Amino acid sequence: MKLLSNFAASSHRPADLHLLRDADIRSAGALLAACPVMLAEAGEVVSDAHRPRLTIVLRGALALQTDADEPGRPASVRTKILVGESVGEQSVLDDEPDPAILTALEPTELLLVGADVAWRLIEESDGVARNLLRLLSFRVRAANVQLRKRQKLGEFYRQLSMNDGLTGLHNRAWLNDMLPRLVATAAQSGRPLSVVMLDIDHFKRFNDRYGHPQGDQALRTAAQVLAGALRPTDCAVRYGGEELMVLLPDTCGSVAATVAQRLCERVRQAAVFADDTALPHITASFGVASLVPGQDEQGLVATADAALYRAKAAGRNRVEVDPSAVASRPAGAAAA
Ligand SMILES: Nc1nc2c(ncn2[C@@H]2O[C@H](COP(=O)(O)OP(=O)(O)OP(=O)(O)O)[C@@H](O)[C@H]2O)c(=O)[nH]1
């Protein structure tokens, strides 16, 4: 930056500065008289990373980049500090250098006000103190709005990352997070927990015969059957590929087996449409397991998977129930 003059010798007037609006211009102007007026070239970084100070734009414009901005965001789309506006108030108030990066967007004249002069302005002028409070309150509000937007966006992306794009069911990442918690809750409370694994039968053949997009549609249909047939507390998950899973908290094995039978029936009856053309019905094989004492989530899933494998081996389009599920009974029911 190049020194042009001090404020008193420049052509700029104290009344042009937003910070001095409705303040006692004469005494404030006198305090600013010796402050330097600098010229920054377009693209020049003008922030001072070592000392707190106020930077006031007298001509031109600055781009402000805070540590909350995404790195690499072009200067042209950052917050602009325009003629009469100031930046660095907070750094003066908390006596910390401003981490924000200020870049001149064009040849820009700046008034630099050191922290000592800025404090004298605040102490000697109610108007300056009031303007400063208004400005900070506005910035806090703007920062809160920004924060809320980011929280919403974060929640949106979190949801997105937990759902399968094809079927809309929960995905494996969600399962990896949720299942250990369900297992821990069931183990602690002594309440039952059952899972049903299902796999579409001869799905490779279906894909080969009718095409992959039609296969996708068959998968969506199976997912819709699950989503439409469960209680709000049950959850359907796309476990991977053409394998789906249903989590049934608070559900004993015999009830889970009934649910699986119902789902098997509904998948068999569901009409698969692709581009308004009816495709052949699909079937699926089901494996049911219930949590047994001392078992972890991997053990539970492996047991359901083994039952599913047996359903495939026994001819598909059927439900196999693991003995753990047969033994599992509603909470509170007496053991035989
Ligand atoms: N269209 C479609 N196909 C998928 C998707 N994910 C997995 N598949 C297909 O599912 C098929 C699974 O084939 P296999 O594991 O041999 O099983 P299968 O043909 O269903 O035979 P069984 O399970 O023994 O009845 C493969 O051809 C995969 O490409 C998907 O998202 N969309």
The ligand as a Gaussian input file, in Angstrom:
#p B3LYP/6-31G(d) Opt

LIG

0 1
 N      -30.524000     -53.889000     -11.802000
 C      -29.736000     -53.998000     -10.742000
 N      -29.110000     -55.157000     -10.516000
 C      -28.332000     -55.276000      -9.439000
 C      -28.159000     -54.224000      -8.541000
 N      -27.326000     -54.641000      -7.560000
 C      -26.995000     -55.918000      -7.831000
 N      -27.598000     -56.316000      -8.969000
 C      -27.508000     -57.585000      -9.667000
 O      -28.023000     -58.618000      -8.895000
 C      -27.503000     -59.837000      -9.427000
 C      -27.264000     -60.817000      -8.303000
 O      -26.884000     -62.014000      -8.883000
 P      -26.532000     -63.293000      -8.027000
 O      -25.751000     -62.897000      -6.818000
 O      -25.891000     -64.273000      -8.963000
 O      -27.872000     -63.830000      -7.499000
 P      -29.233000     -64.158000      -8.222000
 O      -29.106000     -64.167000      -9.698000
 O      -30.275000     -63.272000      -7.646000
 O      -29.460000     -65.639000      -7.747000
 P      -29.981000     -66.116000      -6.349000
 O      -29.679000     -65.028000      -5.352000
 O      -29.207000     -67.358000      -6.056000
 O      -31.435000     -66.368000      -6.478000
 C      -26.230000     -59.482000     -10.204000
 O      -26.452000     -59.701000     -11.583000
 C      -26.079000     -57.994000      -9.915000
 O      -25.562000     -57.292000     -11.032000
 C      -28.814000     -52.977000      -8.831000
 O      -28.713000     -51.998000      -8.112000
 N      -29.606000     -52.938000      -9.925000

